[in-house]
Amino acid sequence: MQSSLPSIVSDRARLLLKVLVEQYIREGNPVGSRTLARSGVVRLSAASIRNVMADLDELGLVCSPHTSAGRIPTIRGYRFFIDTLLQPKELTERESYLIRDQLLSRYGSDQELIQSASDLLSRLTRMAGVVTVPRRDYAALRQIEFLPLSGGRVLAILVINQREVENRIIETDRAYSADELQRASNYLNAMFSGQDLVSVREALAREVRDARAEVNQSLLDALSMGELLFNGGSDAEDYVLAGESNLLSFQELSSVDKLRALFRAFEQKKGLLRLFDQCLDAAGVQIFVGEESGYQVLDDCSVVTAPYTVEGQIVGVIGVIGPTRMAYDRVVSIVDATAHYLGVALNSRN
């Protein structure tokens, strides 16, 4: 997402914009010409700096929130800063250790690992951390077992990838005996073990149609059981969110109406998932500033994302949501490192 500004912005204007953005991110107050002059970064008088600020204002990179106040970066100014001036900060030894140690520890399931990554992003950035769960075409079915329960219910036990175990309860239209359920699991394991869950669900729909044409009741029972299992489970892509309460501490997001809309969006999820879907096709860190996300509720926020991979394939996205006034140099490095080690951890489990 590159800035469309022409390259006519002078070197000293770029330098002053960099100082202004970094100062505003640190302090949260409009930055005046005298403050920039005292920074010692450029040897210009306050009057000369005011002239440069006027040029940046005309280009739409900065603005004055009040009459006679200093200036703050606009969304366009942040974008220009990110695209041309941002230098990601190297993580501290402690931060690097925390990311490696927490993500490369052993977890009972992928879901626990995803939750840990989300918690880690939130803790290190003091903002909201988000991690989408791995796409289902990454999850390979290893084994299915069915156990009869009372009331026409069946407990399905799935082994996914190498060690992850999921239990699901499905409702059936009649009671099945233990022998019938064993035959069903034997057939499904023979047919679909090793295939990804998306392929299994698609194949089941085709096989059920063919079995109905053959009037093979035993086969139809097995396939119908599998179709109930994979269509009834929650296979839709979702995400794990942590630290949303951290956003309460930022003055820019302190409006009750803004917070209510933001937390409602977190709960409903659809809009954010559409945004993260865009990131599945892009390599590396992406930054959406304000309205760049295309999602109105995030107009006062920035979202920093990176994909994570398993066996060379992008299977999910991690990200940090916070105010536009965030320390991009640090957040970018944290998101990038977390995405890398999350992929390493998931690869080691396969």
C-alpha positions as a Python dict, from the first residue, in 0.01 Angstrom:
ca = {
    (1, 'M'): (0, 0, 0),
    (2, 'Q'): (228, 274, -127),
    (3, 'S'): (183, 649, -92),
    (4, 'S'): (64, 823, -409),
    (5, 'L'): (245, 1147, -319),
    (6, 'P'): (488, 1279, -579),
    (7, 'S'): (858, 1263, -503),
    (8, 'I'): (883, 1642, -483),
    (9, 'V'): (881, 1642, -102),
    (10, 'S'): (1222, 1784, -13),
    (11, 'D'): (1470, 1603, 206),
    (12, 'R'): (1435, 1854, 486),
    (13, 'A'): (1055, 1832, 466),
    (14, 'R'): (1080, 1453, 494),
    (15, 'L'): (1313, 1484, 790),
    (16, 'L'): (1085, 1732, 968),
    (17, 'L'): (782, 1513, 900),
    (18, 'K'): (966, 1213, 1047),
    (19, 'V'): (1054, 1409, 1361),
    (20, 'L'): (697, 1543, 1390),
    (21, 'V'): (535, 1200, 1353),
    (22, 'E'): (772, 1035, 1602),
    (23, 'Q'): (725, 1320, 1851),
    (24, 'Y'): (347, 1305, 1818),
    (25, 'I'): (346, 927, 1863),
    (26, 'R'): (550, 963, 2182),
    (27, 'E'): (374, 1262, 2336),
    (28, 'G'): (27, 1269, 2184),
    (29, 'N'): (27, 1651, 2160),
    (30, 'P'): (35, 1875, 1850),
    (31, 'V'): (394, 1956, 1757),
    (32, 'G'): (490, 2322, 1707),
    (33, 'S'): (770, 2482, 1509),
    (34, 'R'): (963, 2576, 1821),
    (35, 'T'): (956, 2216, 1943),
    (36, 'L'): (1096, 2100, 1609),
    (37, 'A'): (1363, 2371, 1618),
    (38, 'R'): (1470, 2263, 1968),
    (39, 'S'): (1495, 1900, 1861),
    (40, 'G'): (1834, 1976, 1706),
    (41, 'V'): (1767, 1738, 1416),
    (42, 'V'): (1775, 2017, 1156),
    (43, 'R'): (1958, 2347, 1167),
    (44, 'L'): (1667, 2570, 1068),
    (45, 'S'): (1507, 2868, 1237),
    (46, 'A'): (1153, 2843, 1371),
    (47, 'A'): (1042, 3068, 1083),
    (48, 'S'): (1196, 2837, 822),
    (49, 'I'): (1039, 2538, 991),
    (50, 'R'): (700, 2710, 980),
    (51, 'N'): (740, 2750, 604),
    (52, 'V'): (819, 2380, 564),
    (53, 'M'): (520, 2291, 784),
    (54, 'A'): (299, 2506, 564),
    (55, 'D'): (419, 2306, 261),
    (56, 'L'): (345, 1977, 437),
    (57, 'D'): (5, 2112, 537),
    (58, 'E'): (-69, 2201, 176),
    (59, 'L'): (25, 1849, 68),
    (60, 'G'): (-221, 1707, 322),
    (61, 'L'): (47, 1537, 532),
    (62, 'V'): (-15, 1735, 851),
    (63, 'C'): (-296, 1948, 990),
    (64, 'S'): (-368, 2179, 1283),
    (65, 'P'): (-639, 2044, 1517),
    (66, 'H'): (-695, 2397, 1660),
    (67, 'T'): (-620, 2751, 1557),
    (68, 'S'): (-264, 2851, 1662),
    (69, 'A'): (-193, 2493, 1773),
    (70, 'G'): (93, 2283, 1648),
    (71, 'R'): (42, 2018, 1385),
    (72, 'I'): (-37, 1648, 1387),
    (73, 'P'): (1, 1391, 1109),
    (74, 'T'): (-299, 1313, 890),
    (75, 'I'): (-383, 964, 765),
    (76, 'R'): (-200, 1059, 447),
    (77, 'G'): (94, 1177, 655),
    (78, 'Y'): (111, 848, 842),
    (79, 'R'): (99, 663, 511),
    (80, 'F'): (386, 868, 368),
    (81, 'F'): (583, 814, 691),
    (82, 'I'): (523, 437, 684),
    (83, 'D'): (606, 396, 316),
    (84, 'T'): (916, 614, 297),
    (85, 'L'): (1052, 695, 643),
    (86, 'L'): (969, 408, 879),
    (87, 'Q'): (1259, 197, 1006),
    (88, 'P'): (1143, -106, 1207),
    (89, 'K'): (1309, -120, 1546),
    (90, 'E'): (1508, -428, 1643),
    (91, 'L'): (1339, -623, 1921),
    (92, 'T'): (1500, -623, 2262),
    (93, 'E'): (1658, -943, 2384),
    (94, 'R'): (1373, -982, 2633),
    (95, 'E'): (1104, -940, 2365),
    (96, 'S'): (1272, -1190, 2134),
    (97, 'Y'): (1304, -1441, 2416),
    (98, 'L'): (937, -1402, 2520),
    (99, 'I'): (812, -1461, 2166),
    (100, 'R'): (1031, -1767, 2107),
    (101, 'D'): (975, -1916, 2450),
    (102, 'Q'): (599, -1873, 2457),
    (103, 'L'): (528, -1991, 2104),
    (104, 'L'): (774, -2278, 2091),
    (105, 'S'): (646, -2429, 2415),
    (106, 'R'): (427, -2737, 2384),
    (107, 'Y'): (51, -2684, 2369),
    (108, 'G'): (-229, -2939, 2370),
    (109, 'S'): (-398, -2804, 2057),
    (110, 'D'): (-358, -2552, 1776),
    (111, 'Q'): (-631, -2345, 1942),
    (112, 'E'): (-424, -2311, 2260),
    (113, 'L'): (-125, -2203, 2054),
    (114, 'I'): (-335, -1944, 1868),
    (115, 'Q'): (-469, -1810, 2199),
    (116, 'S'): (-113, -1784, 2331),
    (117, 'A'): (-2, -1586, 2024),
    (118, 'S'): (-294, -1345, 2060),
    (119, 'D'): (-219, -1293, 2430),
    (120, 'L'): (146, -1232, 2348),
    (121, 'L'): (69, -964, 2088),
    (122, 'S'): (-158, -786, 2333),
    (123, 'R'): (91, -803, 2618),
    (124, 'L'): (388, -674, 2418),
    (125, 'T'): (205, -390, 2240),
    (126, 'R'): (-52, -295, 2507),
    (127, 'M'): (-313, -302, 2230),
    (128, 'A'): (-554, -564, 2094),
    (129, 'G'): (-394, -879, 1952),
    (130, 'V'): (-574, -1085, 1687),
    (131, 'V'): (-490, -1422, 1535),
    (132, 'T'): (-710, -1598, 1280),
    (133, 'V'): (-735, -1973, 1325),
    (134, 'P'): (-559, -2182, 1058),
    (135, 'R'): (-765, -2238, 746),
    (136, 'R'): (-941, -2572, 738),
    (137, 'D'): (-766, -2676, 417),
    (138, 'Y'): (-451, -2688, 629),
    (139, 'A'): (-610, -2923, 888),
    (140, 'A'): (-577, -3286, 782),
    (141, 'L'): (-811, -3554, 915),
    (142, 'R'): (-629, -3848, 1074),
    (143, 'Q'): (-901, -4050, 1245),
    (144, 'I'): (-1271, -4043, 1341),
    (145, 'E'): (-1441, -4240, 1616),
    (146, 'F'): (-1814, -4238, 1700),
    (147, 'L'): (-1964, -4324, 2039),
    (148, 'P'): (-2341, -4354, 2105),
    (149, 'L'): (-2500, -4119, 2358),
    (150, 'S'): (-2856, -4101, 2488),
    (151, 'G'): (-3137, -3925, 2306),
    (152, 'G'): (-3022, -3999, 1950),
    (153, 'R'): (-2696, -3813, 2001),
    (154, 'V'): (-2350, -3927, 1894),
    (155, 'L'): (-2011, -3820, 2028),
    (156, 'A'): (-1762, -3776, 1742),
    (157, 'I'): (-1392, -3778, 1828),
    (158, 'L'): (-1165, -3635, 1557),
    (159, 'V'): (-788, -3653, 1544),
    (160, 'I'): (-663, -3365, 1324),
    (161, 'N'): (-309, -3328, 1193),
    (162, 'Q'): (-87, -3535, 1424),
    (163, 'R'): (-203, -3470, 1779),
    (164, 'E'): (-498, -3229, 1793),
    (165, 'V'): (-817, -3391, 1923),
    (166, 'E'): (-1165, -3239, 1885),
    (167, 'N'): (-1487, -3369, 2040),
    (168, 'R'): (-1819, -3284, 1879),
    (169, 'I'): (-2173, -3393, 1960),
    (170, 'I'): (-2404, -3443, 1663),
    (171, 'E'): (-2780, -3492, 1658),
    (172, 'T'): (-2907, -3784, 1447),
    (173, 'D'): (-3255, -3866, 1319),
    (174, 'R'): (-3246, -4211, 1483),
    (175, 'A'): (-3051, -4406, 1742),
    (176, 'Y'): (-2741, -4587, 1614),
    (177, 'S'): (-2590, -4895, 1775),
    (178, 'A'): (-2223, -4912, 1870),
    (179, 'D'): (-2165, -5162, 1585),
    (180, 'E'): (-2324, -4929, 1328),
    (181, 'L'): (-2112, -4641, 1449),
    (182, 'Q'): (-1797, -4854, 1435),
    (183, 'R'): (-1872, -4952, 1073),
    (184, 'A'): (-1932, -4586, 990),
    (185, 'S'): (-1602, -4472, 1143),
    (186, 'N'): (-1412, -4759, 975),
    (187, 'Y'): (-1549, -4657, 635),
    (188, 'L'): (-1484, -4284, 681),
    (189, 'N'): (-1130, -4347, 807),
    (190, 'A'): (-1055, -4570, 509),
    (191, 'M'): (-1198, -4316, 263),
    (192, 'F'): (-1080, -3982, 400),
    (193, 'S'): (-788, -4021, 641),
    (194, 'G'): (-507, -3784, 543),
    (195, 'Q'): (-729, -3545, 346),
    (196, 'D'): (-785, -3183, 447),
    (197, 'L'): (-1120, -3102, 610),
    (198, 'V'): (-1245, -2884, 325),
    (199, 'S'): (-1189, -3168, 76),
    (200, 'V'): (-1355, -3418, 311),
    (201, 'R'): (-1668, -3205, 340),
    (202, 'E'): (-1690, -3155, -38),
    (203, 'A'): (-1633, -3527, -108),
    (204, 'L'): (-1898, -3629, 146),
    (205, 'A'): (-2164, -3425, -31),
    (206, 'R'): (-2084, -3602, -361),
    (207, 'E'): (-2066, -3948, -204),
    (208, 'V'): (-2400, -3907, -27),
    (209, 'R'): (-2571, -3832, -359),
    (210, 'D'): (-2413, -4141, -521),
    (211, 'A'): (-2501, -4365, -224),
    (212, 'R'): (-2865, -4257, -242),
    (213, 'A'): (-2873, -4356, -609),
    (214, 'E'): (-2732, -4700, -520),
    (215, 'V'): (-2975, -4744, -228),
    (216, 'N'): (-2687, -4877, -17),
    (217, 'Q'): (-2822, -4816, 334),
    (218, 'S'): (-2506, -4912, 524),
    (219, 'L'): (-2292, -4686, 308),
    (220, 'L'): (-2551, -4410, 327),
    (221, 'D'): (-2554, -4429, 709),
    (222, 'A'): (-2175, -4383, 722),
    (223, 'L'): (-2173, -4095, 476),
    (224, 'S'): (-2470, -3924, 639),
    (225, 'M'): (-2295, -3947, 976),
    (226, 'G'): (-1988, -3783, 825),
    (227, 'E'): (-2193, -3513, 656),
    (228, 'L'): (-2367, -3431, 985),
    (229, 'L'): (-2029, -3410, 1154),
    (230, 'F'): (-1857, -3179, 907),
    (231, 'N'): (-2153, -2960, 822),
    (232, 'G'): (-2268, -2930, 1180),
    (233, 'G'): (-1929, -2841, 1326),
    (234, 'S'): (-1793, -2488, 1338),
    (235, 'D'): (-1552, -2497, 1045),
    (236, 'A'): (-1580, -2131, 946),
    (237, 'E'): (-1269, -1924, 973),
    (238, 'D'): (-1262, -1733, 1296),
    (239, 'Y'): (-1015, -1545, 1509),
    (240, 'V'): (-895, -1521, 1867),
    (241, 'L'): (-887, -1171, 2017),
    (242, 'A'): (-700, -1063, 2329),
    (243, 'G'): (-646, -732, 2505),
    (244, 'E'): (-938, -537, 2360),
    (245, 'S'): (-974, -367, 2700),
    (246, 'N'): (-630, -210, 2640),
    (247, 'L'): (-796, 21, 2389),
    (248, 'L'): (-986, 192, 2670),
    (249, 'S'): (-664, 363, 2778),
    (250, 'F'): (-615, 557, 2453),
    (251, 'Q'): (-762, 906, 2449),
    (252, 'E'): (-824, 890, 2073),
    (253, 'L'): (-1060, 595, 2126),
    (254, 'S'): (-1217, 709, 2454),
    (255, 'S'): (-1552, 813, 2305),
    (256, 'V'): (-1825, 586, 2440),
    (257, 'D'): (-1988, 565, 2096),
    (258, 'K'): (-1657, 475, 1926),
    (259, 'L'): (-1580, 208, 2183),
    (260, 'R'): (-1928, 62, 2166),
    (261, 'A'): (-1907, 34, 1786),
    (262, 'L'): (-1557, -112, 1803),
    (263, 'F'): (-1646, -376, 2062),
    (264, 'R'): (-1961, -464, 1866),
    (265, 'A'): (-1742, -519, 1559),
    (266, 'F'): (-1513, -746, 1760),
    (267, 'E'): (-1815, -949, 1865),
    (268, 'Q'): (-1976, -974, 1521),
    (269, 'K'): (-1641, -1049, 1353),
    (270, 'K'): (-1755, -1046, 988),
    (271, 'G'): (-1605, -709, 894),
    (272, 'L'): (-1270, -784, 1054),
    (273, 'L'): (-1255, -1127, 892),
    (274, 'R'): (-1304, -965, 550),
    (275, 'L'): (-1010, -736, 625),
    (276, 'F'): (-790, -1026, 736),
    (277, 'D'): (-892, -1224, 427),
    (278, 'Q'): (-726, -954, 216),
    (279, 'C'): (-400, -1022, 397),
    (280, 'L'): (-398, -1393, 307),
    (281, 'D'): (-283, -1308, -45),
    (282, 'A'): (-1, -1074, 57),
    (283, 'A'): (345, -1154, 184),
    (284, 'G'): (498, -971, 476),
    (285, 'V'): (368, -706, 712),
    (286, 'Q'): (78, -487, 602),
    (287, 'I'): (-40, -167, 771),
    (288, 'F'): (-388, -20, 735),
    (289, 'V'): (-419, 335, 868),
    (290, 'G'): (-763, 472, 949),
    (291, 'E'): (-1008, 453, 659),
    (292, 'E'): (-757, 250, 453),
    (293, 'S'): (-910, -61, 612),
    (294, 'G'): (-1235, 7, 429),
    (295, 'Y'): (-1419, -64, 753),
    (296, 'Q'): (-1573, 250, 903),
    (297, 'V'): (-1553, 135, 1262),
    (298, 'L'): (-1171, 131, 1226),
    (299, 'D'): (-1144, 488, 1093),
    (300, 'D'): (-965, 597, 1412),
    (301, 'C'): (-750, 284, 1432),
    (302, 'S'): (-452, 130, 1262),
    (303, 'V'): (-420, -242, 1195),
    (304, 'V'): (-79, -406, 1153),
    (305, 'T'): (-96, -760, 1010),
    (306, 'A'): (130, -1040, 888),
    (307, 'P'): (47, -1386, 751),
    (308, 'Y'): (179, -1705, 908),
    (309, 'T'): (264, -2016, 711),
    (310, 'V'): (268, -2392, 749),
    (311, 'E'): (470, -2601, 503),
    (312, 'G'): (520, -2293, 289),
    (313, 'Q'): (149, -2216, 260),
    (314, 'I'): (-21, -1914, 417),
    (315, 'V'): (-286, -2052, 656),
    (316, 'G'): (-374, -1753, 872),
    (317, 'V'): (-306, -1394, 972),
    (318, 'I'): (-200, -1226, 1295),
    (319, 'G'): (-242, -859, 1376),
    (320, 'V'): (-250, -574, 1623),
    (321, 'I'): (-533, -321, 1642),
    (322, 'G'): (-471, 13, 1810),
    (323, 'P'): (-496, 388, 1758),
    (324, 'T'): (-338, 552, 1452),
    (325, 'R'): (-92, 707, 1700),
    (326, 'M'): (100, 386, 1755),
    (327, 'A'): (473, 312, 1760),
    (328, 'Y'): (477, 151, 1415),
    (329, 'D'): (852, 84, 1425),
    (330, 'R'): (812, -141, 1729),
    (331, 'V'): (472, -294, 1647),
    (332, 'V'): (585, -400, 1298),
    (333, 'S'): (880, -592, 1445),
    (334, 'I'): (663, -761, 1709),
    (335, 'V'): (400, -868, 1456),
    (336, 'D'): (660, -993, 1209),
    (337, 'A'): (847, -1199, 1470),
    (338, 'T'): (527, -1343, 1619),
    (339, 'A'): (402, -1451, 1276),
    (340, 'H'): (735, -1621, 1206),
    (341, 'Y'): (751, -1818, 1531),
    (342, 'L'): (383, -1910, 1519),
    (343, 'G'): (450, -2070, 1181),
    (344, 'V'): (757, -2247, 1320),
    (345, 'A'): (553, -2381, 1611),
    (346, 'L'): (272, -2508, 1387),
    (347, 'N'): (518, -2668, 1146),
    (348, 'S'): (684, -2855, 1432),
    (349, 'R'): (348, -3011, 1523),
    (350, 'N'): (290, -3171, 1183),
}
